[in-house]
Amino acid sequence: MTRFLLHTGILIAVAAVAAGLVVFLGLFNVSARGGHLPSVSWVLHTTFRNAVELRAPPAETVPDLSDPDLVALGARHYDAACHMCHAGPGEARTATALSMVPAPPPIRDAVSDWEPRHLFWIVKHGVKMSGMPAWPTRSRDDDVWPVVAFLTRVAGMSLAEYEALVAPPDMPDETAGADAASCASCHGADGRGRGNAQVPRLDGLGEAYIAATLAAYRSGARQSGIMRHAASTLDATDDARLAGFYAARRPSPAPTSEPDGDRERIVLGRSLAMGSPARRDVPACNACHGPWPDRRSALFPSLSGQPKPYLLRQLELWRDGERGGTARAHLMHQAARDLDDGELRALAAFYASLDPGTDP
Amino acid sequence: MRVRLRIRAGVASACALSLGGCTGVQSVLDPAGADAEVLATLFWVLLSGAVVLWLLLNGAFFYVTRMRVRPHSRKIGEAVIIGAGIAFPTVLLAILLSYGLSIMPDQRAPGDGLTVRVTGEQWWWRVEYLPQDGGGPVVSANELRLPVGARTEIKLTAAKVIHSFWVPNLGGKMDMFPGRETRMALEPTRTGVFRGQCAEFCGTSHALMAFPVVVLPPEEFEAWLAKEREDAAAPADAAAERGREVFLAEGCGACHAVRGTPAKGAVGPDLTHVGGRRTIGAGTLPATAEGFGQWLARTDHIKPDVRMPTYRALPEQDLIDLATYLKGLR
């Protein structure tokens, strides 16, 4: 027994010395040139597959991903953040991407044998030691699903279709700077969101509010992986320039959504927004967000004419305490905390029905 | 000797301290209202009776343990048990009960003039004067003004949780329930400033839910009510004007009304004449420009869990101008 313990002790000591030599003398070659031994590759890949299958959320949690607006938003974020490694569908990967270990798979291969729930887990959490990053924010699963929606379509998408989807619109002039094109690929050159109901309009927002919001995205105070990626390419000077450009876009006169069929909701939404005597515990939205008969601070966003799905999602995030923003964000937690789902829908319907052109 | 002196001094100061509680703006023993006087009399009657009983009981106890320490006859024993144990309490309690019941109808007597509706909120008081001429309510908050000599009807309700309305110098207390109206009446007998306090635990800042009660001569009260009914005064100077701009731009009107401006919110207190009140934050801070400034910048520290968000992120000059504007709303 004593002898067994002695031998074990000696073995442990030798192993510790060997490990120390590898770590401290740099004996292990970390070069990416040779790749992994086949057996190591098999272990790593099998571990990865099983870990994803174990942890992916259940299929019931997958939302409806058929909305083309979701696909378009996901594609545009993919093009900005993921394309550099996985390339477009059918497109050659860059030589640099191919020199990674492991090499990022071409996007059609990458998605080929996963279900949406697995893709969601991989996009949200990333894969350690593979180069696949985690989503830049921890909260807000809804922010990840547009990318998954795009990934469910990418296998059947031609490169030409992909490029048509992600191409930015023509900019009206040079004043916005070259990086405005990537804003415009989702928000439009005119700030109207290119008709995508998942994307907020920027025309009609104040310059100070847009700049403060970009800074909040960059710091993580406002949660969105999509916008945090976009804002992380900017600095305060860029914020001011881009805010100035979009604040100068004139709101279009026509409402973006069709009010018919929502009439009852709009009536309820209007009474809540204007300060309902029946809900004396709910602050009146119009004091900050319009439509305001008097002047209003440019530090608060106008909500008139914003797309209904976008408004509803943001209201839910406020109500559930999951959203931050500028220095005034704490006001919204108080304002939205007592609203029920029906009231949120009513408010979204009301503001979506307003003509953005009427807001001062 | 020195120890005895010290004990005497201690007893004397304890008495002085407890007597100090007998007067003041929030004391049942310093009545300034018809109902409070009746309650104070009831208190003194009960206290005197209790003192007499205490002396008798302890006298008897002293007698049997120190003065006559030997068995008593059965006759005396039964007389004490039946007389002092059954007959005496029955008679005494019956007398006190009929006295107590006799004063209740007066306590519940309705008002004969003005009606005020008070709603308990977390943690402040929504006050609405309902004029006899049938005009709309005059909305105010966190302060109650009453005419002396008149019996004012007080209608009580609550927004979300149970509160209790109590002005010790003026009358008894009454609970306030969400979705239900209770009532009482107050009849001040002298002018002055008193203090009301929520008397039912209602959440984190229950202790900071108080209000001044200002009792005025009738003609002064009428003049005050007529002024309270008016819209807010225009800002008196450039600082107040800027303060009003900040007030509207920062969206204060989502929760607060200042009549005569676009601010029409009803979540928090009506601020139309807030500068003329004695306190802000429901009896928490004096309504001075400094008080307003402190309140705006440190709301959550001053009143834990308060619904009003803090505005410490505003530029200091904005806060100063805002405080100037609010103080000017008299």
Interface residues (C-beta under 8 A of the other chain):
Chain A: G275 P277 R280 D281 V282 P283 A284 C285 N286 A287 C288 W292 P293 D294 R295 R296 S297 L299 F300 A327 R328 H330 L331 Q334 A335
Chain B: A159 K160 L248 A249 E250 G251 C252 G253 A254 C255 P262 A263 K264 G265 A266 V267 R307 M308 P309 T310 A313
